[in-house]
């Protein structure tokens, strides 16, 4: 950028498309399902604020989640009049079991729950959640719910992306949010959000985007 700003920004939209395409190939999803962000924190904030939460809605997360998730949820809930509940998914990380984690998530879901927001790998303990099993449990709950009452499953994936090859479609989450500077060893300032097409339809824009497709 310092040596030749014009050259560095030439073909910017085409390069952006190439990045989105590479991310889609890596995650085994469609390129149009990916948005590029500056970081996991930006992705969490924009996504959770973009959900059309209603007064009285319930958001479920864990005590093990990182500050960025807790704060994004707190701010989104305050704006919408929703509530946030943090639950422990295990007592001792060394003895954490998949069945126990799934059972605690399931027990924490209420009739008013609209969002379950978790982290794939907890940076505080190193525990990797059984995301597919959690997604299946949420899916069972959603089977008996109207479209407007469906639970969205959001995942902070920053410590899983690059360390585990499983893509978001296989994991079963609705939102997959990550930076790339952890186990992909990408530069800071690079992140992405993947969402199912139905989830994108339920998200409102928060800030103007200069992404290529917006033009």
ChimeraX attribute file (.defattr): number of C-alpha atoms within 10 A of each C-alpha:
attribute: neighborCount
match mode: 1-to-1
recipient: residues
	/A:1	8
	/A:2	6
	/A:3	7
	/A:4	8
	/A:5	9
	/A:6	10
	/A:7	10
	/A:8	11
	/A:9	11
	/A:10	10
	/A:11	10
	/A:12	13
	/A:13	14
	/A:14	11
	/A:15	13
	/A:16	15
	/A:17	17
	/A:18	13
	/A:19	14
	/A:20	20
	/A:21	17
	/A:22	13
	/A:23	19
	/A:24	18
	/A:25	12
	/A:26	13
	/A:27	19
	/A:28	14
	/A:29	18
	/A:30	15
	/A:31	18
	/A:32	14
	/A:33	15
	/A:34	22
	/A:35	17
	/A:36	21
	/A:37	20
	/A:38	15
	/A:39	21
	/A:40	25
	/A:41	22
	/A:42	20
	/A:43	26
	/A:44	28
	/A:45	19
	/A:46	20
	/A:47	24
	/A:48	23
	/A:49	22
	/A:50	17
	/A:51	21
	/A:52	13
	/A:53	21
	/A:54	15
	/A:55	13
	/A:56	14
	/A:57	19
	/A:58	22
	/A:59	26
	/A:60	21
	/A:61	23
	/A:62	22
	/A:63	14
	/A:64	20
	/A:65	21
	/A:66	16
	/A:67	11
	/A:68	16
	/A:69	21
	/A:70	20
	/A:71	14
	/A:72	19
	/A:73	26
	/A:74	18
	/A:75	16
	/A:76	23
	/A:77	22
	/A:78	12
	/A:79	13
	/A:80	16
	/A:81	14
	/A:82	21
	/A:83	19
	/A:84	21
	/A:85	17
	/A:86	15
	/A:87	16
	/A:88	15
	/A:89	22
	/A:90	18
	/A:91	8
	/A:92	10
	/A:93	14
	/A:94	10
	/A:95	9
	/A:96	15
	/A:97	15
	/A:98	16
	/A:99	11
	/A:100	12
	/A:101	19
	/A:102	22
	/A:103	14
	/A:104	16
	/A:105	20
	/A:106	15
	/A:107	10
	/A:108	19
	/A:109	19
	/A:110	13
	/A:111	11
	/A:112	17
	/A:113	21
	/A:114	24
	/A:115	23
	/A:116	25
	/A:117	23
	/A:118	26
	/A:119	25
	/A:120	22
	/A:121	23
	/A:122	20
	/A:123	14
	/A:124	10
	/A:125	11
	/A:126	12
	/A:127	18
	/A:128	17
	/A:129	20
	/A:130	16
	/A:131	23
	/A:132	16
	/A:133	17
	/A:134	24
	/A:135	21
	/A:136	15
	/A:137	15
	/A:138	22
	/A:139	18
	/A:140	11
	/A:141	16
	/A:142	15
	/A:143	10
	/A:144	10
	/A:145	13
	/A:146	8
	/A:147	9
	/A:148	9
	/A:149	15
	/A:150	18
	/A:151	22
	/A:152	22
	/A:153	22
	/A:154	25
	/A:155	26
	/A:156	27
	/A:157	23
	/A:158	27
	/A:159	22
	/A:160	21
	/A:161	24
	/A:162	16
	/A:163	12
	/A:164	11
	/A:165	10
	/A:166	14
	/A:167	17
	/A:168	23
	/A:169	17
	/A:170	12
	/A:171	18
	/A:172	21
	/A:173	26
	/A:174	22
	/A:175	25
	/A:176	29
	/A:177	29
	/A:178	28
	/A:179	29
	/A:180	22
	/A:181	19
	/A:182	16
	/A:183	14
	/A:184	14
	/A:185	10
	/A:186	12
	/A:187	11
	/A:188	12
	/A:189	13
	/A:190	15
	/A:191	22
	/A:192	22
	/A:193	24
	/A:194	28
	/A:195	23
	/A:196	19
	/A:197	13
	/A:198	9
	/A:199	16
	/A:200	18
	/A:201	10
	/A:202	14
	/A:203	17
	/A:204	14
	/A:205	12
	/A:206	12
	/A:207	8
	/A:208	7
	/A:209	11
	/A:210	9
	/A:211	14
	/A:212	12
	/A:213	10
	/A:214	7
	/A:215	6
